[in-house]
Amino acid sequence: MLRFRSLASLLAGAATFAIAWGASAEAIKVGVTAGPHAQILEAVKPIAAKDGLDIQILEFTDYVIPNQALADGDLDANSFQHQPYLDNQVKDRGFDLVSVGKTVVYPIGIYSKKVKSLEELPAGAKFAIPNDPTNGGRVLLMLQAKGLIKLKDGGTLKASPIDIVENPKKLEIVELDAAQLPRSLDDVTAAAINTNFALEAGIDPVKDAIAREAAESPYANIIAVRKADKDKPWVATLVKAYHDPAVKDFILTKFKNAVIPAF
């Protein structure tokens, strides 16, 4: 579902930029998922405005619609996904989208209301993972690294539960929409939850996770645009504003290592 900011808010923002920049201000629509991505872009917005770029932020509640909206021209850019997810979407859906800059890393965490460590997982425990191809495989690779399962031929980012060849604890892998994982904690033994959805649900990724992906995770999030737009001046302005030292300071101060700058 797409969540637009109020018309009054958009009009007020437009008026502010019109006063500051006059008719020369260029407006773009950037799609984000609710939570940290939206909060960070709010910090980017006034910095971009100094260079005449008016960022209108549109929030989504899932990982599916933002790329379709960008491909359809309803957005000019989006900021919500890591590179492997974009690569998979481009391959599977034929989107003509490209990455133009890195943003942040969200080390994925494992959470539970029933056990305090992975070692305490009982035989037959229900373990929930994201149902999208890249994040699901990412979690299975993490479980393999923790010694809980073994994947066929070592596994890949596209691994799925059918690729599990050894499962000593007979974990029952439950695939759910990533946005629904925080709600699943009452019904499963443990769940791997993307940081943005954990934070939105009031979960502290640093304090509450019983296990966490290494901070040097290769899954850096990115800003994506249509390939035809990648060399347009506004793209460089957007990336420059995002990579401003003030934005890095905001991320480090606001999220306290739950979200890590990738620039």
N, C-alpha and C positions, 0 to 999 in steps of 0.2 A: 504494500500500500504506500502511496506517495503522500507525504505530509507537507503541504505548502505552508509557508509562513503567512501570517495574516496580511490581508491586502493593505491595511493601515500601516503595518510595519514596512512593507515593500515601498509604499508610496512615500513614507517618511524618509526611508533610505535614499530613494531616488531624488527626493527634493534636496536632501543634504548634499548629495554628489553634484546635483545640478548647480547648486550655489557655489560649491567649491571648485568645480571643474567646467561648468558651463556645458555647452553642447558637445565639446570634444571628448567627454567621458564615454568610454566604451563599456557596455554592459554585457556580461556573460552569465550563463546559468550553470552552476556546478552542483552535481548530485553527490550526496554523501549519505552514509548510514547514520542514524541517530546515535548520539553519544560522543566519544572522543573525536571522531572524524569531523563531526559538525562543530564541536567546540574549538578544535584547532583552526578550522577554516574561518571561524569568527575572529580569531586572532590574526589570521592572514588578511582578512578583508580591509581593515584600515591601512595596512601597509601597502596593499595593491592600489588602494584609492589614491595614495600620494603620487602614484605614477599614472593616474587617470583610468584605472580599471575598476569598474563597479561590479563586484561579485554578488550575484543573487544566489543564495543558498537554498537548495531544495533537498529535503530529507526523505529517505526511504527506510523502510523497515525490513528489507530483505536484501539478499545478494543477487537476485535474479533480474529485477527490473532496471537497475541503473545502467547496465550495458546496453540493454535493448533501447532505453530512452536516449542514450547517447548515439547509438547507431541510427535511430530514427530522426535525429536532429532536434529532439525535445530538450536536450542538454548540450552544452558546449564542451563540458569536461566532467569527469567524475573522480572522486577520491574516496575509495572504500575497499579496494582489493589488492592482493599481492600479485606479483608477476606470474607465478604459475597458474593462478586462477584466471587471469586475463588470457594467458596463452591457451588454456583449455577452452575458454569461451570462444576465442577466435577460431580455433580448430573445429570445434563442434557446431558452432552457430554461424560461422562465416562472417563474423563482424570485422569490419575494416578499421580496427582500433589499434592504437599504439600507446606505449608508455612514453612520457616526456620528462619524468623526474621522479625520484624516490621521495617518500614521505616519512613513514614511521614503521617500526617493527612492533608487532603485538605477539610476544611470546605466548603461545597457547597454554592454558592451564588445565589441570585435572582437579575436580572438586567433588566433595562428598559430604553428606550429612550423616553418614553411617560409619565411615572408617576414617582414621587419621593418617593413613599412609597406604601406599600401593601394596606393601607387604601384608596388610591386614585384609586385603580383598579376599572374601571367602570363595570356595569352589562354587561355580555356577552363578557368580555375581553378574548382575545386569550392568553393562557398561555402555553408556550412550556416546555416540560420536556424530559429528556433522554429516549430513547426507549428500553434500556436494562432493564431486569427484576429487578435488585437490585437497580440501581440508580434511576429509575423511581419511584419505591416504596418508596425509601428514600425521594424523593422530595414530594410525596403525604403525607407522614407522617409529613414532615415539614409544609406543607400547613395546615394539620389538627391541628398541634400544634399552628399555627398562627391564628386558628379560621376561616379559609376560607372555609374549607370543612369538611365533616365527613365521615369516612370510615366504611364499614361493619365490625362489631365486633371489632372496634378499629383499624383495619388494621394491616398489616404485611409488612415486607421488600419486599415481592413479590406482594404488592397491585398494581392494575392497575386501569385505569379510570372507568372500569365497577364496581369496588368496592365502588365508591363514592355513598353514600346514601343521603347526604345532600350537597347542593351546592347553598347557598343563592344568590350569585352573578351570578349564571349560567355561571361560567367560562367555556370557551371552551378549554379543554385540548388537546394540539397538541403534539404528540409523534414524536421526531426526533432523528436521530443519534447524539450521544453526541458531536462529532466533528463538526457538522453543526450548533449547537445551537448559537454560537456567530454571525453567519451570519443571523440568523433568527430575530435578534432584530429590523430590519427595518420592518418586516412583522407581528410581534406579539406585544401584549401589554407588555408582560414580559416573561422572560425565566430563567429557573434554569440551570446554567452552571457549570460544573465541573471546579475546579480551574486551572488545568493544561491547559485546552482549553481556559479558560478566559485569562490567562497570555500570551499564545501563540498569542492570538488575540489582545494583547495590552490593555486589560482591567485590571484595578487595583482592585483586589478582596476586599481590605480593604476600598478604597475610593469610588469605583463605585457601590458596591452592595447596593440595597435598602433594603435587608434583608440577613442575613447570618446565617448559621448553627452555633450552639454553638461550641466553640473551643474544648470542651471535647467530641466531636463526637466520637462514637464507631467505626467509619469506618476507622481504621488505615490501611494504605497500607502495603504491605508485599513483601518480596522476595520469589518467588516460584521456586521450582525445581522438577524434577521427583522424585517420592518416592524412587526409586532405588538408587538415588544419595545423598540422604539427609545426610548420615553419612560420605561422602567423605571429606577428609581434605580440599579441595578447598572451600567447602561450608562454613566451619567454618572460613576460611580466608576471604572470601567475606563478611560475616556478621560482623566479627570483624572490617574490614576496614570501612564498612558502619557506624558502631556504634562508630567510632573514634570521640573524642571530636572536632577535627578539622572540621569534616564533619558537626557536629551539629552547630558549629559556622558559617560555610559557609551558612547553611540553614537559620539561624536566621538573618544573615547580609544581604544575598542576597534577601530574599523574605519578610522580614519585617512583619511576622505574617500572610502572605497570605498562607504560607505553614508552618506546625508546626511539629517539630521532635516528633516521637512517641517512642523514645528510650532514 
